Structure formats: structure tokens, C-alpha cells
Amino acid sequence: MVLHKAPKVPVTVVPDRTLRVKIIDACGLACTFCHNEGTPVATDNRNRLMEDFTSGPGRSGRVSIYLRTNGADFLPQQIKADADFALALAAMRGSLPTNEVHFTGGEPTLHPDLPGLISIARRLGLTVGLTSNGENGAAVIPECAAAGLDRINLSVFGTTPGELAAVQGPRLASPGLAERKLAALGATIEAASRHGVKVSANIVVPDTTHVRRVLRIVEEYGRAVVVRMLVSLEDGGASLTAMRQVVDHLGAVPVQHIVTAGASDQRTRFRLPDGRFLYAKSIRPVRLPETCSGCRFNNGRDCHESYYGVRLYQAQGGPFMVGVCIQRMDLCLPLGEFVMSQRCREVATFREDEAARLTAHYRLPAPTTT
């Protein structure tokens, strides 16, 4: 579902060549809509059996919204910047065309050797991005930039402690703590800009009660970074309605629609009256032809993220794992098994078929792979 109805907006098709890597589970925030990349919150589930995993909030205050039904059967381990990780990345790149890794968590800037992980990916010729709430970015970005970090997508939840608390669990109810988190975010933006790292501000928009908050974020941060509104996975309809209200209030005009071929990501670029740009990201109803065909979530109501792409994890005390759906973590396979599997071939074929189909549909030249 797209956010605009203008038929003459230019379309760009970009083949999916990205691997998301969950490098750490720790996080200093407790967002009420967090999917935690489909995995249990490790600190709340240590020494628990799979059937006893809690989706939260546990003692940490954090949640993993799909854990109740997604069949996750492993706890995530912090990935080390070592030869095993280099081999895992090389194996993934060898089995699926990959030109970018995107580090996620948890909170990636809390990883004790984030620059080392970036260096490994760069040595393999991969572009590196990460999604962060900015709580530790100012401390690590200089070294990360030197290692080759290309960009950082900052999750922004508000401009005041009250706005931040509105999308956080009870443990962030302290105005002083929320204020420190916001100050850390500002410092991260400044550090990234100073060291040549591209910055975007991501705002999840749950429903229309958050419209005023989003407008204030656009005003506060939109002059320093690129702002991107993200649809809320649990309630896409209400979220899209709220995003439309933001766009209408700002008088934004759609100028480009970007579709990721082989994954559900799509986004529209809007121009604001003052010349700035705003992005709105939504989800296409994309399915893997074999893997998704018999899934119990395969309908217009229950499949929230559709097929979004491939994710790499490491199980505590176990192997690297490859997943294709945060709502179906039972589909995760050990890395060695995945690269030899029909599912890996299915993903590779689907990417190419979608790129060709969308290119023909929109009557475009051959899509770029960068």
C-alpha cells in the first residue's frame, strides 16, 4: 500500500542486495513497538527453555512483540569481530548477491567492537549501515567512520522527555533519564555530520495520536538530517492514515517512489514547500513463492512485514543462523544449512524475478544494483 495516489510520480526500482545482521541484543531504550529482530530479549530470558520465553516486558522493560507466536528457539548472542564472522559474511555473500550489510540490535552502538565489525565488512567490499537510537553514537562514531561506516539510521521518538516516554515502557518514565537519551541523540547527529557519516532520522508512526509528535520531530531534526516516517508493523492501516495526515499538514508533494525488488520495502520521497525532503516508508504485500505459500500468516491481516529480506544472527553457544521472517523465526536455519538449501535458491531467484517484473511493469531501464 502506497502513501500517495499521484500516478505520474517517477519510480525507481532497486534490487535487494542487503543483509541485516543482529550484532547485539542489549539496548538502553524500551520501545513499546519493538520487534527486536524477532528474537527474545536475552537478558530477560537467560536460563529459560524455549516454551518459557517471555515476550516482555521483563525486568529490562523491553518487549519483543512477535515472540509469543513466532517460534523463536534460540537466544541471540553478541557477534564477535573475528574470523568466524568474516567467514559467515563471506558465505552469505557467496550464496546471495550482497553489496551491503546493515547492523541492527538491540542497539549497535553499545557493541564493544563495532569498528572491528565494520572493518571486516569493508574488507569484503560491503557498504555498512546501522540502525541506532543514538544513545552511544557520539562515543563510537569517530572510530566507526574511520573504519568505513557509510550511514546511520537514527530512531527518533520525540523532541521532549514526555514525547519519548509516550513510546517507552515504564522504566523510562523518569524525565531526567529521557532527557539524557535525547541529549545523546543530538550528540550522535552532530558527531555523524562532523565525520562524514550520512544520517537519517527514522520515526515509527503508530497512529493519529502521534501526528503532532511527528510534526515536531520533522521541525526539530529535519533541517539537519533526512527524516523518514516508518509504518508501524502491528497496525499498518492506522499508521498509514497518520502518515497521510503528516504529509497533508506539511503540504508535501511526492516526487519519487522507490521500490526494493525482492523485498517488501517501498518508500516515497516528498518535497516540502521550503525545499526539504521527507520520506515515507511502507510495506508492499510481498511473499516468497514457496516458503510463504502455506504460512498461517499469509493473508492481508496477519502478515505485517511481508518478506522483508534476509537476516543473520548468532545463537548463544551455537551457530550463525539465517532468517527470512521475524514472525516465523521457526524458519531460521543454521548458516551452513541455509547456503545449501532450496530456500536460499528461492530467495536468489525471487530477487531477480521481481527486479525483472517491476522493471517491465514500470517500463524502466535495467535497475541499478548500487
Secondary structure, 3 states (H helix, E strand, C coil): CCCCCCCCCCEEEEECCEEEEECCCCCCCCECCCCHHHCCCHHHHCCCCHHHCCCCCCCCCCCCCCCCCCCCCCCECCCCCCHHHHHHHHHHHHHCCCCEEEEECCCHHHCCCHHHHHHHHHHCCCEEEEEECCCCHHHHHHHHHHHCCCEEEEECCCCCHHHHHCCECHHHCCHHHHHHHHHHHHHHHHHHHHCCCEEEEEEEECCHHHHHHHHHHHHHHCCCCEEEEEECCCCHHHHHHHHHHHHHHHCCEEEEEEEEECCCEEEEEEECCCCCEEEEEEECCCCCCCCCCCCCCCCCCCCCCCCCCEEEEEECCCCEEEECCCCCHHHCEEHHHHHCCHHHHHHHHHHHHHHHHHHHHCCCCCCCCC
